[in-house]
Amino acid sequence: MSNNDGYREQHEGEEMELACGGPEHDEEAQVQRQIDAGQRQADSARQQFESAHQHASDAAEPRVGVYVCRCGGNISDVVDVERVAETAQRIPGVVTAKVHTFVCSDPGQHTISNDILQENLDRVVVASCSPFLHELTFRGAVARGDMNPYLYEHVNIREQASWAHRHDPAGATSKAIRLIAAAVGKVRNAVPLDQIKLPNHRRALVIGGGIAGMKAAADLAGRGIQVLLVEISDRLGGHLNDWGQVYPSEDSAGELVAELTRQVREDPSIEILLGHKVTTVSGFIGNFKVLVEPVHRTEAAEAEVVVGAIIMATGFRSYVPQDGELLYKAAPCVLTMPEFIQLMRALGPQAERLTYGDQVIRNVAFLHCVGSRQLEGVHQPPANGKLNTYCSRTCCTTILQQALAVRKRFPQVGVFDFHQDIRTYGRGEEDYYTEASKAGVVFFRHNGDEPPRVEATPPSRARNGALSVTVKDALTWGEELTLGVDMVVLGTGMMAGEIANLIEQMKLATGEDGFLQEVHPKLRPVEVAVVG
Amino acid sequence: MNTHINSDVVPDALIVGAGIAGLQSALDLADQGLKVLLVERQGSIGGRMISLSKVYPTLDCASCITTPKMSAAAHHPNITVLTNTEVEGIESAEGMHRVRLLQKPTYVNFDKSIGCRLCEYACDTEYPDPFEQGLGPVRAIAVPFTNAIPQMAVLDAEHCGTCGTCARVCPTDAIEFDQQPRNLTIRAGAVIVASGYQLNVVTLKPQYNAERSQNIISPLTLERLLAPHGPYGRVLRPSDGKIPSSVAFVQCAGSRDESIGVPYCSGVCCMYSIKQAMLLSGALPLADITIYYMDIRAFGKGYEQFFQNAKAMGISFVRGKVARIDPLEGGDLSLHVESTGDAENPLEEHQHDLVVLAQGVIPAWSPSEATPVACASDGFVATPVRTAPTVTTAPGIFVAGTAAGPKDIVDTIAEAGAAAMQASEYLHQRRSVVALS
């Protein structure tokens, strides 16, 4: 343990100097104390480990390489990385300590695998970002240097030092040193591990038989994988069954459903269970045990199936306004978007007039962002008590599509559109906005915190319609306008599906918005944190 | 990393473009055991994403999250990467695709080069660095950027002074001034077009006078200014190096405008402008930041909340169309805005010292000229099958990312995964057919 001895000597020497010490020495001593504290933590962990595993520690002294990342400034703008590396160099067992702008980059990784070979390293520590992001990256780099990837230890000095202690560079630096010292202590005691292979089931479970679930099932089957497609209702197609045409192609939603239904039904690799739900999930990737049971209990018992992977395609539910919100359910001609689409479909292509019940509709108001983009203090939260602060991203184009359809099919009907922003961002969607403007849809714009009000007009003044919409219109520089209309259509948004049981069973994470949380919202948008 | 290939090799899939879409598709296919050839025309893989500062709405540093994908692709045993290579054309017959490639001369023999960069350090010819949007200098022979993959210097013939210094200092005799373009034809089972986007030029609208002021910049230039490892290491305006105190973002400066041939929405500008505004207010706490917009299209997951945060941070959002920009003496700019703010004074005039134009997203490559892949009227690859948005008009050729229309990184990655699945399915079925016959 010659390394250790040298370290102790140096350490004692510094303590002596401390006695006559200036602030600089004081700081040095503090750093040493941090190293000591990290060492002590690691040592006690080591003792526990040794007693548990009877680990023989007669192997040669480990040779550790430490790599400190600048993260292009994310770390080095706060943490003094050069000093961290210098100090790390003095930690017992550390053979080399280097700083790199992006250790995760190819040159950075190359440095590691190269050093393992050149310097005979047998342990590696990288101090960079969260292990969640890069632990696997560096295990790979280590493995390319012919080292066991489990003799690697990851230290997070970005989230835990530079970001958390942005306003305390000295503190962040000393914390980084301490974390690294602990990691070095830990990795010195690490034992090589080998990966084992377990058999896995080449069968996937797709939960939800809407458009997403059917497409996923068809693709998996096309790739030669057996699929069990479980749908809670008694038909495939989900929400699409209730829609007319889909934007921007104006294809019939029914035909899309029919086409995919045919595809999944004809595929011998796909087993479809309608009217069933998944009640229990256990196991892990490659070997999930899943209990599927009929929604309406008959003699048919529940069935246990084993699958290797699960795709959640459980969909959304439409926002349903609370009774009285914008006069929904309080006035007869206030409809949600799904209800209005039903109405348009029920009228059929031959209808000459837009009618609802007995009433002929002469003008319609479409309101955007109902149940979406809600603001504290402005909107009433839905039944779950949480505001839907997000944008539902489909309502704008749906409204413009329907507004345009009304103008085209019933040119005598006036159409008014009340929005904060028009979000026709997707390919082919802007055309709906342009076309709707050309077709005479009248647009009114309001601020997010000043949504339009819907009121019933007293019968004496209901010449222009039984309802009125009042808005502070930004396009006329904030003038308050009131329009009489016969019908109000609420551009209702989406809410997360009601799958609390599945979330509980599979230990899935959900976001603030109630929707499933992906592993990384940017880079891994279709994976959940539970592997498989 | 495997950077070599000859015509005998028949990859399962060839991917055109090694940006984030191409990388993701390549990794998904390679992880299924399929052999992938990844073709990139630039000197490094990584695409546009590697040059960004941070990405919305997570504010992850783009380098930090792109490099692992680049590295994973470069080290994957099933992926071969060809940089400095362009696709000249594709002919398809009987389910196979003959892809004609042109390997451009790099004047550096990658077999011999050890990536030591001695040539780069010795070179004394500099030109404006294209990676830094021209803001800093780069040597005529250089590794394209810090975290480029491969870490191989490439000589820029246009700017090289042919002094021969690089050849003299090279320890492995890797410099070859006589390299010629090389044609190569590869047969591949499936092709994924992931050729990405470019922005339309900053001078597109004469009324914005961008050719008369260096301080009217492209958003990609601002990305470099904001990047922690950018050309100046901080935000300075280009004309005189002044720290900006008032920055304007002009939305829809190259989209939603029939007069310039881009009637569609570019889909990403609102969000990146909000992100840049947030990063700017972090970098320049005293600066006033204004976003002039028509509609704020914060549609994705977590985007609306990001927008609300930006408002809460004090970034001002002015609903109005910028009609004209006049450069002023001293480098400042005068913006004439038709705004909905003030009824008495709808035509406002505001002064700023730096202006960022949200230019439109247009395709980087038009495959319809030399391949069986058709493009739609908007210029992007046509995707005629409603239930399979990555399928093109050509069987066995798929599309991912912004080659099929403007979209953000999240949607690009999801779509790249879908394209890989579609290609894998195609290959699987083709093999079954071949096995049967």
Interface residues (C-beta under 8 A of the other chain):
Chain A: C71 G72 G73 N74 D77 T101 F102 C104 S105 D106 P107 G108 Q109 H110 C129 L133 H134 T137 G140 R144 I211 K215 D219 G222 R223 G224 V246 S249 D251 L256 E259 L260 S372 R373 L375 T389 Y390 C391 R393 D421 I422 R423 T424 Y425 G426 R427 G428 E429 E430 D431 T434 R445 A474 L475 T476 W477 G478 E479 G511 E512 D513 F515 H520 P521 K522 L523 R524 P525 V526
Chain B: M1 V55 P57 T58 D60 C61 S63 C64 I65 T67 P68 K69 M70 S71 A72 A74 H75 G115 T146 N147 A148 I149 P150 Q151 A227 P228 H229 G233 R256 P263 Y264 C265 G267 D295 I296 R297 A298 F299 G300 K301 G302 Y303 E304 Q305 Q308 R319 T340 G341 D342 A343 P346 D378 F380 R386 T387 A388 A404 G405 P406 I409 V410 I413 A414 G417 M421 Q422 S424 E425 H428 Q429
